[in-house]
Amino acid sequence: MQQKDISITVLIDEDRYELHTYEREYRNVMVLIQDNLCPDDFGECGGQGRCCTCLAEVLNKNIELPAPHGNEAATLAKHHVTGTSKRLSCHLLIDKKLNGLVIKLCRE
């Protein structure tokens, strides 16, 4: 079995969860969260980048993420999300660069 060498911290309301995975175990952060935490009303579009229910704020600045593009950029604009710290977790693909990521789910 492959070592789970990617650690992602997820804050939901007042709760803090430490999730561990490895490359290719999950495609993206949204699926990792759904499979491990099952939050209500999360990832409604199934990771298509259309609904904004998996919106998360990236809290640590030391992790470089590619700029939103395509569906993600359009969905963020449609929902009036500005700035670079809020991202759709379905567009955060799991790789070793995400080790140490800390995100807070944005609940409306």
MDTraj code that builds the backbone (N, CA, C; nanometers):
import mdtraj as md
import numpy as np

residues = "MET GLN GLN LYS ASP ILE SER ILE THR VAL LEU ILE ASP GLU ASP ARG TYR GLU LEU HIS THR TYR GLU ARG GLU TYR ARG ASN VAL MET VAL LEU ILE GLN ASP ASN LEU CYS PRO ASP ASP PHE GLY GLU CYS GLY GLY GLN GLY ARG CYS CYS THR CYS LEU ALA GLU VAL LEU ASN LYS ASN ILE GLU LEU PRO ALA PRO HIS GLY ASN GLU ALA ALA THR LEU ALA LYS HIS HIS VAL THR GLY THR SER LYS ARG LEU SER CYS HIS LEU LEU ILE ASP LYS LYS LEU ASN GLY LEU VAL ILE LYS LEU CYS ARG GLU".split()
xyz = np.array([
    [0.0838, -0.1179, 0.0000],
    [0.0000, 0.0000, 0.0000],
    [0.0882, 0.1240, 0.0000],
    [0.0475, 0.2230, -0.0776],
    [0.1229, 0.3464, -0.0898],
    [0.1112, 0.4320, 0.0365],
    [0.2205, 0.4998, 0.0708],
    [0.2226, 0.5848, 0.1897],
    [0.1412, 0.7118, 0.1647],
    [0.0582, 0.7486, 0.2621],
    [-0.0236, 0.8688, 0.2521],
    [0.0618, 0.9884, 0.2937],
    [0.1273, 1.0494, 0.1946],
    [0.2246, 1.1535, 0.2220],
    [0.1753, 1.2948, 0.1930],
    [0.0460, 1.3103, 0.1681],
    [-0.0128, 1.4418, 0.1462],
    [-0.1126, 1.4671, 0.2585],
    [-0.0904, 1.5740, 0.3323],
    [-0.1765, 1.6099, 0.4449],
    [-0.2517, 1.7381, 0.4105],
    [-0.3842, 1.7350, 0.4245],
    [-0.4688, 1.8512, 0.3968],
    [-0.5585, 1.8736, 0.5172],
    [-0.5572, 1.9962, 0.5689],
    [-0.6407, 2.0322, 0.6828],
    [-0.7650, 2.1027, 0.6309],
    [-0.8811, 2.0576, 0.6798],
    [-1.0091, 2.1135, 0.6369],
    [-1.0826, 2.1671, 0.7596],
    [-1.1214, 2.2933, 0.7518],
    [-1.1999, 2.3554, 0.8581],
    [-1.3442, 2.3672, 0.8097],
    [-1.4351, 2.3123, 0.8896],
    [-1.5780, 2.3226, 0.8604],
    [-1.6425, 2.3802, 0.9849],
    [-1.6929, 2.5016, 0.9719],
    [-1.7465, 2.5742, 1.0872],
    [-1.6382, 2.5801, 1.1948],
    [-1.6619, 2.5242, 1.3110],
    [-1.5629, 2.5284, 1.4199],
    [-1.4800, 2.3999, 1.4291],
    [-1.5028, 2.3062, 1.3393],
    [-1.4332, 2.1775, 1.3442],
    [-1.3132, 2.1758, 1.2501],
    [-1.2081, 2.1060, 1.2935],
    [-1.0839, 2.0942, 1.2170],
    [-1.0584, 1.9453, 1.1892],
    [-1.0325, 1.9127, 1.0630],
    [-1.0078, 1.7752, 1.0223],
    [-0.8747, 1.7680, 0.9486],
    [-0.7973, 1.6666, 0.9799],
    [-0.6696, 1.6417, 0.9133],
    [-0.6897, 1.5190, 0.8235],
    [-0.6815, 1.5391, 0.6925],
    [-0.7003, 1.4301, 0.5974],
    [-0.5658, 1.3946, 0.5347],
    [-0.5450, 1.2659, 0.5116],
    [-0.4188, 1.2181, 0.4548],
    [-0.4486, 1.1356, 0.3303],
    [-0.3698, 1.1568, 0.2284],
    [-0.3899, 1.0870, 0.1018],
    [-0.2563, 1.0769, 0.0284],
    [-0.2594, 1.0258, -0.0918],
    [-0.1426, 1.0217, -0.1792],
    [-0.1887, 1.0502, -0.3208],
    [-0.0938, 1.0818, -0.4078],
    [-0.1294, 1.1132, -0.5460],
    [-0.2053, 0.9961, -0.6086],
    [-0.3101, 1.0299, -0.6795],
    [-0.3961, 0.9371, -0.7535],
    [-0.4900, 0.8551, -0.6650],
    [-0.4897, 0.8763, -0.5327],
    [-0.5927, 0.8108, -0.4516],
    [-0.7264, 0.8813, -0.4762],
    [-0.7224, 1.0131, -0.4823],
    [-0.8403, 1.0950, -0.5140],
    [-0.8004, 1.1920, -0.6242],
    [-0.8917, 1.2223, -0.7117],
    [-0.8626, 1.3156, -0.8209],
    [-0.8457, 1.4586, -0.7704],
    [-0.9350, 1.5014, -0.6801],
    [-0.9311, 1.6398, -0.6349],
    [-0.9705, 1.6495, -0.4873],
    [-0.9548, 1.7691, -0.4314],
    [-0.9815, 1.7907, -0.2896],
    [-1.1299, 1.7711, -0.2579],
    [-1.2192, 1.8071, -0.3486],
    [-1.3623, 1.7892, -0.3247],
    [-1.3966, 1.6422, -0.2989],
    [-1.3451, 1.5532, -0.3805],
    [-1.3746, 1.4102, -0.3645],
    [-1.3137, 1.3574, -0.2346],
    [-1.1942, 1.4033, -0.2003],
    [-1.1310, 1.3659, -0.0737],
    [-1.2215, 1.4054, 0.0436],
    [-1.2735, 1.5272, 0.0406],
    [-1.3606, 1.5755, 0.1483],
    [-1.4918, 1.4995, 0.1504],
    [-1.5533, 1.4796, 0.0347],
    [-1.6798, 1.4051, 0.0291],
    [-1.6644, 1.2651, 0.0846],
    [-1.5577, 1.1969, 0.0457],
    [-1.5388, 1.0582, 0.0856],
    [-1.5079, 1.0431, 0.2343],
    [-1.4407, 1.1406, 0.2924],
    [-1.3981, 1.1300, 0.4315],
    [-1.4873, 1.2036, 0.5307],
    [-1.5502, 1.3137, 0.4886],
    [-1.6242, 1.3969, 0.5832],
    [-1.7737, 1.4072, 0.5543],
    [-1.8153, 1.3853, 0.4331],
    [-1.9566, 1.3877, 0.3922],
    [-2.0321, 1.5130, 0.4377],
    [-1.9803, 1.6344, 0.4104],
    [-2.0550, 1.7539, 0.4525],
    [-2.1851, 1.7685, 0.3736],
    [-2.2863, 1.8224, 0.4394],
    [-2.4157, 1.8449, 0.3745],
    [-2.4035, 1.9507, 0.2655],
    [-2.4810, 1.9349, 0.1589],
    [-2.4898, 2.0329, 0.0503],
    [-2.3534, 2.0719, -0.0048],
    [-2.2685, 1.9756, -0.0244],
    [-2.1316, 1.9983, -0.0712],
    [-2.1095, 1.9228, -0.2014],
    [-2.0547, 1.9900, -0.3009],
    [-2.0227, 1.9238, -0.4277],
    [-2.1453, 1.8797, -0.5037],
    [-2.2464, 1.9629, -0.5049],
    [-2.3753, 1.9281, -0.5662],
    [-2.3650, 1.8933, -0.7149],
    [-2.2736, 1.9561, -0.7883],
    [-2.2639, 1.9290, -0.9322],
    [-2.1708, 1.8120, -0.9633],
    [-2.1173, 1.7485, -0.8603],
    [-2.0327, 1.6316, -0.8808],
    [-1.8935, 1.6637, -0.9327],
    [-1.8477, 1.7856, -0.9108],
    [-1.7124, 1.8212, -0.9516],
    [-1.7021, 1.8809, -1.0899],
    [-1.8125, 1.9291, -1.1433],
    [-1.8114, 1.9904, -1.2763],
    [-1.7730, 2.1375, -1.2728],
    [-1.7591, 2.1949, -1.1528],
    [-1.7219, 2.3350, -1.1411],
    [-1.8343, 2.4294, -1.1758],
    [-1.9578, 2.3895, -1.1492],
    [-2.0729, 2.4709, -1.1888],
    [-2.1540, 2.5285, -1.0732],
    [-2.1489, 2.4656, -0.9568],
    [-2.2453, 2.5026, -0.8521],
    [-2.1879, 2.5889, -0.7406],
    [-2.0598, 2.5879, -0.7211],
    [-1.9915, 2.6667, -0.6185],
    [-2.0193, 2.6153, -0.4765],
    [-2.0755, 2.4943, -0.4614],
    [-2.1018, 2.4421, -0.3268],
    [-1.9773, 2.3809, -0.2631],
    [-1.8698, 2.3682, -0.3381],
    [-1.7445, 2.3169, -0.2816],
    [-1.6422, 2.4294, -0.2630],
    [-1.6903, 2.5524, -0.2596],
    [-1.6031, 2.6682, -0.2445],
    [-1.5261, 2.6601, -0.1128],
    [-1.3972, 2.6874, -0.1202],
    [-1.3110, 2.6824, -0.0024],
    [-1.2137, 2.7990, -0.0062],
    [-1.1815, 2.8482, 0.1114],
    [-1.0813, 2.9542, 0.1231],
    [-0.9482, 2.8903, 0.1593],
    [-0.8462, 2.9183, 0.0808],
    [-0.7120, 2.8684, 0.1079],
    [-0.6508, 2.9610, 0.2131],
    [-0.6179, 2.9049, 0.3301],
    [-0.5716, 2.9861, 0.4413],
    [-0.4206, 3.0042, 0.4473],
    [-0.3456, 2.9102, 0.3921],
    [-0.2002, 2.9260, 0.3958],
    [-0.1506, 2.9808, 0.2623],
    [-0.0621, 3.0769, 0.2724],
    [-0.0133, 3.1476, 0.1533],
    [0.1105, 3.0834, 0.0924],
    [0.1679, 2.9835, 0.1571],
    [0.2919, 2.9231, 0.1078],
    [0.2695, 2.8167, 0.0005],
    [0.1449, 2.7866, -0.0313],
    [0.1178, 2.6872, -0.1353],
    [0.0739, 2.7608, -0.2617],
    [0.1499, 2.7401, -0.3686],
    [0.1186, 2.8060, -0.4948],
    [0.0192, 2.7223, -0.5738],
    [-0.0925, 2.7847, -0.6053],
    [-0.1955, 2.7185, -0.6847],
    [-0.2040, 2.7873, -0.8197],
    [-0.2314, 2.7124, -0.9254],
    [-0.2508, 2.7784, -1.0551],
    [-0.3745, 2.8680, -1.0481],
    [-0.3748, 2.9727, -1.1262],
    [-0.4886, 3.0649, -1.1295],
    [-0.6134, 2.9922, -1.1804],
    [-0.7308, 3.0305, -1.1307],
    [-0.8540, 2.9704, -1.1826],
    [-0.8660, 2.9961, -1.3331],
    [-0.9158, 2.8970, -1.4036],
    [-0.9364, 2.9130, -1.5471],
    [-1.0592, 2.8328, -1.5892],
    [-1.1043, 2.8539, -1.7099],
    [-1.2161, 2.7786, -1.7658],
    [-1.3405, 2.7843, -1.6800],
    [-1.3977, 2.6669, -1.6553],
    [-1.5209, 2.6545, -1.5766],
    [-1.5084, 2.7172, -1.4382],
    [-1.3952, 2.6968, -1.3741],
    [-1.3794, 2.7495, -1.2394],
    [-1.3863, 2.9018, -1.2393],
    [-1.3133, 2.9658, -1.3277],
    [-1.3134, 3.1121, -1.3343],
    [-1.4540, 3.1647, -1.3632],
    [-1.5247, 3.1006, -1.4544],
    [-1.6602, 3.1440, -1.4892],
    [-1.7561, 3.1270, -1.3714],
    [-1.7453, 3.0156, -1.2997],
    [-1.8331, 2.9907, -1.1854],
    [-1.8043, 3.0883, -1.0723],
    [-1.6786, 3.1145, -1.0451],
    [-1.6431, 3.2108, -0.9406],
    [-1.6978, 3.3493, -0.9754],
    [-1.6840, 3.3893, -1.1005],
    [-1.7361, 3.5200, -1.1435],
    [-1.8886, 3.5246, -1.1325],
    [-1.9540, 3.4187, -1.1732],
    [-2.1008, 3.4120, -1.1679],
    [-2.1520, 3.4273, -1.0241],
    [-2.0773, 3.3746, -0.9286],
    [-2.1166, 3.3809, -0.7877],
    [-2.0502, 3.4983, -0.7144],
    [-1.9908, 3.5893, -0.7923],
    [-1.9303, 3.7121, -0.7387],
    [-1.8213, 3.6846, -0.6356],
    [-1.7442, 3.5781, -0.6586],
    [-1.6317, 3.5448, -0.5717],
    [-1.5084, 3.6145, -0.6285],
    [-1.4447, 3.6968, -0.5465],
    [-1.3273, 3.7701, -0.5923],
    [-1.2062, 3.7341, -0.5071],
    [-1.0908, 3.7750, -0.5538],
    [-0.9676, 3.7459, -0.4821],
    [-0.9106, 3.6118, -0.5237],
    [-0.7920, 3.5825, -0.4742],
    [-0.7252, 3.4596, -0.5144],
    [-0.7291, 3.3510, -0.4083],
    [-0.7804, 3.3819, -0.2893],
    [-0.7767, 3.2820, -0.1824],
    [-0.8965, 3.1875, -0.1844],
    [-1.0039, 3.2221, -0.2537],
    [-1.1211, 3.1334, -0.2598],
    [-1.1199, 3.0566, -0.3900],
    [-1.1313, 2.9231, -0.3753],
    [-1.1236, 2.8333, -0.4912],
    [-1.2279, 2.7237, -0.4816],
    [-1.2628, 2.6672, -0.5951],
    [-1.3494, 2.5495, -0.5968],
    [-1.2617, 2.4289, -0.5654],
    [-1.2977, 2.3536, -0.4630],
    [-1.2140, 2.2393, -0.4254],
    [-1.2151, 2.1299, -0.5315],
    [-1.3155, 2.1297, -0.6191],
    [-1.3172, 2.0314, -0.7282],
    [-1.2115, 2.0628, -0.8336],
    [-1.1566, 2.1828, -0.8306],
    [-1.0510, 2.2207, -0.9245],
    [-0.9133, 2.2207, -0.8604],
    [-0.9038, 2.1761, -0.7364],
    [-0.7741, 2.1612, -0.6716],
    [-0.7319, 2.0153, -0.6844],
    [-0.6536, 1.9881, -0.7870],
    [-0.6121, 1.8504, -0.8149],
    [-0.5071, 1.8078, -0.7140],
    [-0.5210, 1.6839, -0.6661],
    [-0.4324, 1.6338, -0.5618],
    [-0.2959, 1.5981, -0.6201],
    [-0.1944, 1.6640, -0.5680],
    [-0.0561, 1.6259, -0.5947],
    [0.0271, 1.6687, -0.4745],
    [0.1535, 1.6333, -0.4761],
    [0.2390, 1.6575, -0.3586],
    [0.2543, 1.8056, -0.3266],
    [0.2293, 1.8934, -0.4234],
    [0.2379, 2.0372, -0.3974],
    [0.1305, 2.0827, -0.2987],
    [0.0263, 2.0029, -0.2798],
    [-0.0805, 2.0393, -0.1862],
    [-0.0518, 1.9949, -0.0433],
    [0.0594, 1.9258, -0.0212],
    [0.0913, 1.8819, 0.1146],
    [0.1001, 2.0037, 0.2068],
    [0.0245, 2.0007, 0.3145],
    [0.0216, 2.1107, 0.4097],
    [-0.0888, 2.2122, 0.3832],
    [-0.1688, 2.1890, 0.2794],
    [-0.2789, 2.2799, 0.2465],
    [-0.3757, 2.2912, 0.3634],
    [-0.4185, 2.4138, 0.3918],
    [-0.5202, 2.4392, 0.4936],
    [-0.6317, 2.5172, 0.4256],
    [-0.7532, 2.4597, 0.4271],
    [-0.8666, 2.5269, 0.3655],
    [-0.9838, 2.5334, 0.4629],
    [-1.0654, 2.6327, 0.4417],
    [-1.1885, 2.6479, 0.5188],
    [-1.3043, 2.6461, 0.4213],
    [-1.3989, 2.5537, 0.4430],
    [-1.5141, 2.5489, 0.3548],
    [-1.5987, 2.6738, 0.3741],
    [-1.6394, 2.7316, 0.2644],
    [-1.7218, 2.8525, 0.2666],
    [-1.8681, 2.8082, 0.2662],
    [-1.9354, 2.8306, 0.3761],
    [-2.0759, 2.7911, 0.3891],
    [-2.1611, 2.9151, 0.3777],
    [-2.2597, 2.9106, 0.2897],
    [-2.3473, 3.0266, 0.2703],
    [-2.4663, 3.0213, 0.3605],
])
top = md.Topology()
chain = top.add_chain()
for i, resn in enumerate(residues, 1):
    res = top.add_residue(resn, chain, resSeq=i)
    for name in ("N", "CA", "C"):
        top.add_atom(name, md.element.get_by_symbol(name[0]), res)
traj = md.Trajectory(xyz[None], top)
